[in-house]
Amino acid sequence: MRVPMTEYLMIDLNSERWLCRVCGHDFGDARDTYKKGTLIYDRNLRRDSPPPS
């Protein structure tokens, strides 16, 4: 059974997984925070971004 949690997030109670409501992407174990599944990669903003003008 899939339960909507937010506009873009749902939880699948059968598999205990967080899922995207738009594309079905699996964000990870529902016993943990879904935010870990949204992290693409860490980066150093001081190194990777130009300073503001």
Residue pairs with C-beta under 8 A, 6 or more apart in sequence:
1 12
1 13
1 14
2 10
2 11
2 12
2 13
2 19
3 10
3 11
3 13
4 10
4 21
5 11
6 21
7 21
8 20
8 21
8 22
9 18
9 19
9 20
9 21
9 27
9 34
10 18
10 19
10 20
10 21
11 17
11 18
11 19
11 30
12 18
12 19
12 30
13 30
16 29
16 30
16 31
17 26
17 27
17 28
17 29
17 30
18 26
18 27
18 28
18 29
18 30
18 34
18 37
19 25
19 26
19 27
20 27
25 37
26 37
27 34
27 36
27 37
27 38
28 34
28 36
28 37
